Amino acid sequence: MPVAQRFRRGRADIEDTADTDARAAPPARLHVVGADVYPDWEAVYRDNVDRLYRLMFSKVGNRPDAEDLTTEVFLTALRPLRVSASVGEVRAYLLATARTVLAGHWRRTLGREITTLDEERDIAAFEADVIDPRTPARAEAILGQLPERYGRILRLRFLQACSLKEAAAELGITVGNAKVLQHRALRQAAQLAEGTET
C-alpha cells in the first residue's frame, strides 16, 4: 500500500476516534488559525515527502532505504502531529522525527547510534529544497580513495541501488560476506569523509 494511502488510512482512524469523542463532549470553541497552516494531512504529505526523501537519500545513499525511512518518518509522526500546527512547526517536527528515525536506522545497520547530525545544514537543505552540487564529486573522491572491493560494494549498494543479495551475487560472495564488506567499507568511508570535510 502506498505511503499516502497508509498515511490517510491511519489519519482516518484517528479522526473517527476523535469524532466519537467529540459527540460525547460539549462542542469545542472555534479558534482562528493563521494562513500558514496545511488544509489537511494530504497537503502535509505532498509538501514534505520530497524534502524528507532527499534528506534521507543524502544520509543513506540508496533509494530503497531512503524510501523506507521516509515512510517510517510519516508513520511515526502521524499520531502526535497536529494538522492545525503552522507549516514551520510541521516541518520542524518532521525534521526532528527524521533524525530519530535515522539514528534508529544506523543503530540497526551499523550497530551504533549516530545521533549527531549537522543541524544547520540539515535544516537549510530541508527548507531550501536543494541538493548540494558538490555532493556527487565528494562521494566519488571518497570512493576513489577506498580499496577496490570497498568502493565496488558501496557503488553497487548505494549508487546503483542493488539489494544486498544482488551486490553479493555481482561480487561472487555470500550475503554474509557482503554485509561485513559493506560495514567495513562504510566505516572506512566515514573516516575518509571526516578528513575531507571543510
Contacts in CASP RR format, 6 or more apart in sequence:
PFRMAT RR
TARGET T0000
AUTHOR 0000-0000-0000
METHOD contacts of the structure
MODEL  1
MPVAQRFRRGRADIEDTADTDARAAPPARLHVVGADVYPDWEAVYRDNVD
RLYRLMFSKVGNRPDAEDLTTEVFLTALRPLRVSASVGEVRAYLLATART
VLAGHWRRTLGREITTLDEERDIAAFEADVIDPRTPARAEAILGQLPERY
GRILRLRFLQACSLKEAAAELGITVGNAKVLQHRALRQAAQLAEGTET
1 9 0 8 1.000
3 45 0 8 1.000
3 49 0 8 1.000
3 70 0 8 1.000
3 71 0 8 1.000
3 74 0 8 1.000
4 42 0 8 1.000
4 45 0 8 1.000
4 49 0 8 1.000
6 71 0 8 1.000
6 75 0 8 1.000
7 41 0 8 1.000
7 42 0 8 1.000
7 45 0 8 1.000
7 74 0 8 1.000
7 75 0 8 1.000
7 78 0 8 1.000
8 41 0 8 1.000
8 42 0 8 1.000
10 78 0 8 1.000
11 41 0 8 1.000
11 78 0 8 1.000
14 78 0 8 1.000
14 79 0 8 1.000
22 28 0 8 1.000
33 84 0 8 1.000
34 86 0 8 1.000
36 86 0 8 1.000
36 87 0 8 1.000
36 88 0 8 1.000
37 83 0 8 1.000
37 84 0 8 1.000
37 85 0 8 1.000
37 86 0 8 1.000
37 87 0 8 1.000
38 44 0 8 1.000
38 47 0 8 1.000
38 83 0 8 1.000
38 87 0 8 1.000
38 90 0 8 1.000
40 83 0 8 1.000
41 83 0 8 1.000
44 81 0 8 1.000
44 83 0 8 1.000
44 90 0 8 1.000
45 74 0 8 1.000
47 87 0 8 1.000
48 90 0 8 1.000
48 91 0 8 1.000
48 94 0 8 1.000
49 70 0 8 1.000
49 74 0 8 1.000
50 129 0 8 1.000
51 91 0 8 1.000
51 126 0 8 1.000
51 129 0 8 1.000
52 70 0 8 1.000
52 73 0 8 1.000
52 74 0 8 1.000
52 94 0 8 1.000
52 98 0 8 1.000
52 126 0 8 1.000
53 66 0 8 1.000
53 67 0 8 1.000
53 70 0 8 1.000
54 125 0 8 1.000
54 129 0 8 1.000
54 131 0 8 1.000
55 95 0 8 1.000
55 98 0 8 1.000
55 122 0 8 1.000
55 125 0 8 1.000
55 126 0 8 1.000
56 65 0 8 1.000
56 66 0 8 1.000
56 69 0 8 1.000
56 70 0 8 1.000
56 73 0 8 1.000
56 98 0 8 1.000
56 102 0 8 1.000
57 63 0 8 1.000
57 66 0 8 1.000
58 125 0 8 1.000
58 131 0 8 1.000
58 135 0 8 1.000
59 66 0 8 1.000
59 102 0 8 1.000
59 117 0 8 1.000
60 66 0 8 1.000
60 69 0 8 1.000
60 102 0 8 1.000
60 105 0 8 1.000
60 158 0 8 1.000
61 158 0 8 1.000
61 159 0 8 1.000
62 157 0 8 1.000
62 158 0 8 1.000
62 159 0 8 1.000
62 161 0 8 1.000
63 161 0 8 1.000
64 161 0 8 1.000
64 163 0 8 1.000
65 105 0 8 1.000
69 98 0 8 1.000
69 101 0 8 1.000
69 102 0 8 1.000
69 105 0 8 1.000
72 101 0 8 1.000
73 94 0 8 1.000
73 97 0 8 1.000
73 98 0 8 1.000
73 101 0 8 1.000
74 94 0 8 1.000
76 97 0 8 1.000
76 100 0 8 1.000
76 101 0 8 1.000
77 93 0 8 1.000
77 94 0 8 1.000
77 97 0 8 1.000
80 93 0 8 1.000
81 90 0 8 1.000
81 93 0 8 1.000
81 94 0 8 1.000
85 93 0 8 1.000
91 126 0 8 1.000
91 127 0 8 1.000
95 122 0 8 1.000
95 123 0 8 1.000
95 126 0 8 1.000
99 115 0 8 1.000
99 117 0 8 1.000
99 122 0 8 1.000
102 114 0 8 1.000
102 117 0 8 1.000
103 113 0 8 1.000
103 114 0 8 1.000
103 115 0 8 1.000
104 113 0 8 1.000
106 112 0 8 1.000
106 113 0 8 1.000
106 114 0 8 1.000
107 113 0 8 1.000
107 114 0 8 1.000
110 183 0 8 1.000
110 186 0 8 1.000
110 187 0 8 1.000
125 131 0 8 1.000
125 132 0 8 1.000
138 193 0 8 1.000
138 196 0 8 1.000
139 159 0 8 1.000
141 196 0 8 1.000
142 189 0 8 1.000
142 192 0 8 1.000
142 193 0 8 1.000
142 196 0 8 1.000
143 151 0 8 1.000
143 154 0 8 1.000
143 155 0 8 1.000
143 189 0 8 1.000
144 151 0 8 1.000
145 192 0 8 1.000
146 154 0 8 1.000
146 185 0 8 1.000
146 188 0 8 1.000
146 189 0 8 1.000
146 192 0 8 1.000
147 188 0 8 1.000
149 171 0 8 1.000
149 181 0 8 1.000
149 185 0 8 1.000
150 181 0 8 1.000
150 184 0 8 1.000
150 185 0 8 1.000
150 188 0 8 1.000
150 189 0 8 1.000
151 185 0 8 1.000
152 171 0 8 1.000
153 167 0 8 1.000
153 171 0 8 1.000
153 178 0 8 1.000
153 181 0 8 1.000
153 182 0 8 1.000
153 185 0 8 1.000
154 182 0 8 1.000
154 185 0 8 1.000
154 186 0 8 1.000
154 189 0 8 1.000
156 162 0 8 1.000
156 166 0 8 1.000
156 167 0 8 1.000
156 170 0 8 1.000
156 171 0 8 1.000
157 164 0 8 1.000
157 167 0 8 1.000
157 182 0 8 1.000
162 170 0 8 1.000
164 175 0 8 1.000
164 178 0 8 1.000
164 179 0 8 1.000
164 182 0 8 1.000
165 175 0 8 1.000
167 178 0 8 1.000
167 182 0 8 1.000
168 174 0 8 1.000
168 175 0 8 1.000
168 176 0 8 1.000
168 177 0 8 1.000
168 178 0 8 1.000
171 178 0 8 1.000
171 181 0 8 1.000
173 181 0 8 1.000
END
